[in-house]
């Protein structure tokens, strides 16, 4: 009887809807998770295909199928239109400015898409085409710049990283559609560089002494990454049921003691981050399974003294949770959170708006955070968070330049326990303020933030502004400070500038 009623319920509701009701999980999000899990066996199968043409077709068909099942019957149309128009722009517009036109076009397309979503699903979190369109925006803009870099005449202003990513000619339409619909990353990211995609498809990515032209075994690194995603699941349920971000807006929270309110700000925001950790580990594992996650090798010594080649599968690593939760400054957060998007912002915005031979200025940071905000959408919460992040970044820069030298001896060693105290204060200050303003990012609306801010008498806002003014204009720079922000250099010199963001 139970079996009969179960079959009847599944037939009436549909299997996915039935599972969503059982798990108390939104159906659209469950569909996305199921696609990400299904991509694992499909990625292992892709790894075994030798023909690049078949691989392009296979990846495109699977990507379109995922798109249709997750986003609806016509969910693919936006990626097809924006992708095709961008390809034609790269092909027919003059080389000297085609990348700028593509950048403006796809950023405009995603902006209109965000506005449409706000009109049809205001303050909602329903999965729709805008998520995959955000990933596609990174792919198309980076490809346009890579194509420009491969054909530009001023080679002296190209960094080594630009040279590595550059392409001399446009891929065929089959290669292009395979690139934009590459199924391990199409739905939830992370972004793929066109040069990495092409070298993976023709297997030139594996022409080193560790692989000898063959895709190495990916089973164990894939299982390790999948295991990390599974470890995030309990924290997801804790966040959704015990410590949801919405609790911060309740009267119960208002009545809590001050110290508990301060602690809960960070606790609720920190647990919410596990939904991102879970999704990014899932997509990284799929990319690892097919082999594209391979990132070279390094020589290591075994316990018996022998040297061996250790293969690395970190090309699509998108987050380092432990480094984020123990970050000492905003730079540590930026380089370990949503790594592929940060990489895009750094290489296609931050460095591009910095004149060659000069040091990145505050305006470089402003342009980068503004681009990131527009890319996310137009809810006030995004802009609150990114404005706060700008001030946190500038405070971190000035603090590292003007305060940190006082905790370092002339021989380079640290002054303890003063340096330990400096690190603890910096870690707590950065993470708590990021959590405080990160809640605005989650709440989306401005009214929700106005419920929270008065409870802290706007002290976090004053902290940022006052700290920036004091460090910027009142605290003197020590003699011979060790600046962590070097001048951008060309391809013939060190390219440390790209690591600053």
Secondary structure, 3 states (H helix, E strand, C coil): CHHHHHHHHHHHHCHHHHHHHHHCCCHHHHHHHHHHHHHHHHHHHHHCCCCHHHHHHHHHHHHHHHHHHHHCCCCCHHHHHHHHHHHHHHHHCCHHHHHHHHHHHHHHHHHHHHHHHHHHCCCCCCCCHHHHHHHHHHHHHHHHHHHHHCCCCCHHHCCHHHHHHCCCCCCCHHHHHHHHCCHHHHCCCCCCCHHHHHHHHCCHHHCCCCCCCCCCCCHHHHHHHHHHHHHHHHHHHHHHHCCCHHHHHCHHHHCCCHHHHHHHHHHHHHHHHHHHHHHHHHHHHHHHHHCCCCCCEEEEECCCCCEEEEECCCCCCCECHHHHHCCCCHHHHHCCECHHHHHHHHHHHHCCCCCCCCCCCHHHHHHHHHHHHHHHCCCHHHHHHHHHHHHHHHHHHHHHHHCHHHHECCCCCECCCHHHHHHHHHHHHHHHHHHHHHHHHHHCCHHHHHHHHHHHCCHHHHHHHHHHHHHHHHCCCCCCCCCCCCCCCCCCCCCHHHHCC
